[in-house]
Every structure is written in structure tokens, then in C-alpha cells.
Amino acid sequence: MRGIIVRRRLHYGITRHVITRTAALANVQGTHNGMDGLFGMQHSASRRAVVIGGSISGLFAALLLERHGWRVDVYERSGGELAGRGAGIVAQPELREALSAAGIGDIGAVGVLVDTRILLDRKGRELLRLPCPQTVTSWERVHRLLRARLSDARYHSGMELKRIDTSGELPRAEFANGSSIEADLVIGADGIRSTVRQQFFPEARLEYTGYVGWRSLIEERAFSAGTHARTFWTMAFGLPPGEQFLGYPVTGPNDDLTPGSLRWNMIWYRPADERELSRLLTDGNGRVHEVSIPPPLIRPEVRLELGEAADRLLAPEFAEAVALSPQSFLQPIYDLESSRLSMGRVAVIGDAAFVARPHVAAGVIKAAEDVLSMVVALDEEKSVADALQRFQTERLAVGRRILARAREMGASYRARPPGSPMAPGDHDAAYARSVVEDTALTTFLRQPA
Ligand SMILES: Cc1cc2nc3c(=O)[nH]c(=O)nc-3n(C[C@H](O)[C@H](O)[C@H](O)COP(=O)(O)OP(=O)(O)OC[C@H]3O[C@@H](n4cnc5c(N)ncnc54)[C@H](O)[C@@H]3O)c2cc1C
């Protein structure tokens, strides 16, 4: 089997052969009716991996490792459904390939096809219209596809990792309920505030970018006929000075792809310095929430201000979307750059490893490709530690590249001191074109670094 491996550079900096091998594996499984694949079987059939976090990267890790012969258990802190909390995501072309490598093949449409981008000014005049075919979907849909593929017996919810004990030969994950488990490999897929990262790589710190995103999903049927006809089927941008509004259609509740039952995902980036952020995060009882504030606790005056700002700054179609979003949620935007991703038999992937502002829209596919890089290295290297070292080298480079690009794209939305010059707005045609042309495209990763 190893003879069929062809090394080619993959878009995100890993080699193409992982896809080739996994596709071959799927065929083998089809005829042998077994879960353990041939690849990696020789040296990993008895190996056990523990994955902390049961969201997108944790599930990708579990499914890929299983297909490479590992016994995997996922431990997720949340006791309930994760699915209801998501919003829209741009499904980069590589997502289908990554899903297929995880054993999720014939799924029909991943999401909704949008082929046009438009830019509207404050009065609703169309400043720009560009062709740009892309699939857009919801976090829920991707999560559901992955979760459905993993056996319930391997997914342990309500399990919060406290720490990993590395005093023994193998790392031991210790949970808040007092239980613990030893494994040959422990993967921290535990997101932006990763417990694993904070224990092993405490030098990596979240950096607040100086702006927030207001996000919501709006039922397709709620829009007026005029707004629906004009904007619903597009990726629509608004660029008030120093801000950015973006919207596009996504799947309806329960993955419904029927026109009429879809939803529109909106995100409105607005500058907010530290002081303003803490004001936005303060609830009606004066409590300042640390990371994010639950939508029902956002004070009415904050929502009122948002509606007024929408009427003042955004196209009427976008102001309508804001008005239709009484439960929009506030997402402070952070960067996270890591200098290490692995130590011995422990590694971090996905948002636990790197967080880039959302303008590149690479979070999901980066998570998937972190895992693809890791499974190839585990198959090919002599030891887990060597494999994780190689994974680290490959993925640090890609993470840094995505982060640099996202920082560059988000630089205009940073909070500015009062009286300083305005950031480029819809009066700056070159800037506006670059935002509309470049947002949510990962083509730069296919160019040489
Ligand atoms: C609910 C939700 C909705 C999202 N929606 C979008 C979206 O609409 N668009 C988009 O681009 N991105 C979205 N993201 C982020 C996007 O999914 C990520 O960039 C990408 O999927 C990689 O995520 P991740 O799995 O690395 O981290 P996350 O999705 O953040 O998952 C981390 C998981 O680890 C669990 N966890 C954390 N600490 C512990 C612990 N100590 N012990 C056990 N478990 C722990 C968390 O409960 C969580 O489920 C969302 C993330 C979440 C959690």
C-alpha cells in the first residue's frame, strides 16, 4: 500500500498522500467490513489516543485516528448538545476532501452555493458586484456530519479535563469528576481557552484585537421581499468607516437546504477598545463577563445602540437584518499565536493551537488539516514524540501564515483613539475592492510561502 503514496504539496502545507492513502483505506474497509484500517495497523492497533474536546477538531481527530488503527476516546466538557450554538461558516473547497478522509463520503450538498459578492453603501446603492462561487454552510451541519460518524461509546460528554499528569511513562488525563485515563497520545482539541495549551504552552496568550463581531442567524422567511430579492442569495458586504458588515445564506435548522427554509448568517465587526468591551460585556446586574456574554444578558441599551448604529451606518437591507436579530451574540475577536504545538506525547490542534480572526474563514479546514498532518506523521515516524515533533514543524508554519493574513485583513477594524483619522470606508474604492475580493478565500495558501 505504501507504494501508492504520492508526495505532493497540499494546499495547507501538508502532503497530498494522506488523502490518497485514506481513500485507499476506505476501499479496503469496504471489502473487509472492519473498523481498523491497514495503514498504521502494523504499529498502532493497540495504541490508545485520548482527545480532549468534542467539537470540530476533536471529532476530526477521532475519526481520522480510528481509520488509522487507533483506539480513540473523546472527552467533551459540555454535557449537552453543542450544535445549537453555531453560526455560519464558509466551506472551503478542501472541506469535502477532509470529510471524505474522515469517512464521510456521499453527503450531497455540504451547504448553499453562493456565486456573487456585492458591496452596498449606507444608502443601499450597489458599489460592487463580483462573481465568486463558494459554498457556505453552518457550523451545526459540519459538526453533525462528524458526530454522526463517531460511535456514542467513544464520545464521553460532561467530562472536563483538569490536567494531564506526565510523571509516568504515559500521559494520564485527569478529569474534574475524579476519573483519569492513560494513553499513548493525548490531543488537546479543547478550543480557544484550551486547558491543555495552558498547562503545556502557557506562553501562548490570547490577544484581543480591538474589535468585536455581532453575529446572528436570521430565518429566510423573516426578510421583506425586497431585501430577500436583493441580498439573500449573495455574500453581501457593507463597509462603514472602520467597520465591516457581512452576510450570506446558510442551511436552515436541522440542516434543511430547501429554499425558503434557509437562514442568513450576519456578522458585523465593530471597533471596541478594552473599556468599551467591558461595557458591552456588563450585564444588567453590573457583572462583567470575562469571555463572552450570554445573549439574553446583553443590556437593552446596548441592543438599542446597535439598532441605532445600524440605521445610521448600514444599508437599509443590513439594518433590517440587525433589527431581525434580537438575540444576536457578541463575539470579541482574538488572535492566538503559539510557538509550540507538541511536547512528548501531548499535542494541541485546531483553535487550541492557533486562532486567527475570522476574515480568512480557515478555522474548520485548518483544524481538519492539523489532524491529517498528524496521522501521516504517526504512521511514518518511529515514535509518537517524533511524529508530534514533525506535526509541529508542519503546522506551526501554516498557522502562522493564516494568522498573518487574518491580521492584515482585520487591521482596519481596530479601535482608534477619538479624533484619529478614520479607517478606510466605502469612500476608498481600492480598499473596498480588496475586502470584497479577498475575504473568506484561502487561495493564498496555495501560493508559495
Ligand atoms: C459552539 C461553537 C460554534 C462555532 N461556530 C462557528 C461558526 O459559526 N463559524 C466558524 O467559523 N467557527 C465557529 N466555531 C469555531 C470553529 O468551529 C473552529 O474554528 C473550528 O471548528 C475548530 O474548533 P475546535 O474544535 O478546535 O474548537 P472548539 O470548537 O472551540 O471546541 C473546543 C471544544 O472543547 C471543549 N472543551 C474545552 N475545554 C475543555 C476541557 N477542559 N475538557 C473537555 N472539553 C473541553 C469545548 O466544550 C468545545 O466543545 C464554533 C465553535 C463552537 C464551540
The ligand as a Gaussian input file, in Angstrom:
#p B3LYP/6-31G(d) Opt

LIG

0 1
 C      -20.403000      26.065000      19.570000
 C      -19.431000      26.576000      18.573000
 C      -19.855000      27.246000      17.451000
 C      -18.956000      27.687000      16.496000
 N      -19.426000      28.316000      15.396000
 C      -18.569000      28.708000      14.440000
 C      -19.043000      29.312000      13.265000
 O      -20.211000      29.519000      13.120000
 N      -18.165000      29.683000      12.312000
 C      -16.818000      29.461000      12.438000
 O      -16.050000      29.793000      11.540000
 N      -16.350000      28.899000      13.543000
 C      -17.186000      28.516000      14.542000
 N      -16.709000      27.951000      15.658000
 C      -15.273000      27.786000      15.723000
 C      -14.881000      26.732000      14.754000
 O      -15.739000      25.666000      14.945000
 C      -13.434000      26.447000      14.995000
 O      -12.518000      27.365000      14.432000
 C      -13.060000      25.156000      14.402000
 O      -14.179000      24.365000      14.284000
 C      -12.071000      24.468000      15.259000
 O      -12.675000      24.322000      16.517000
 P      -12.097000      23.433000      17.630000
 O      -12.799000      22.132000      17.577000
 O      -10.648000      23.485000      17.582000
 O      -12.528000      24.262000      18.937000
 P      -13.966000      24.486000      19.552000
 O      -14.998000      24.415000      18.518000
 O      -13.871000      25.718000      20.365000
 O      -14.148000      23.241000      20.513000
 C      -13.458000      23.032000      21.697000
 C      -14.256000      22.008000      22.481000
 O      -13.507000      21.637000      23.614000
 C      -14.355000      21.581000      24.735000
 N      -13.523000      21.832000      25.918000
 C      -12.927000      22.975000      26.284000
 N      -12.232000      22.810000      27.413000
 C      -12.387000      21.515000      27.779000
 C      -11.904000      20.754000      28.872000
 N      -11.121000      21.274000      29.824000
 N      -12.245000      19.437000      28.948000
 C      -13.043000      18.870000      27.981000
 N      -13.532000      19.578000      26.932000
 C      -13.206000      20.886000      26.823000
 C      -15.372000      22.682000      24.478000
 O      -16.559000      22.477000      25.216000
 C      -15.590000      22.546000      22.983000
 O      -16.606000      21.672000      22.639000
 C      -17.582000      27.482000      16.662000
 C      -17.152000      26.802000      17.818000
 C      -18.070000      26.349000      18.763000
 C      -17.636000      25.606000      20.015000

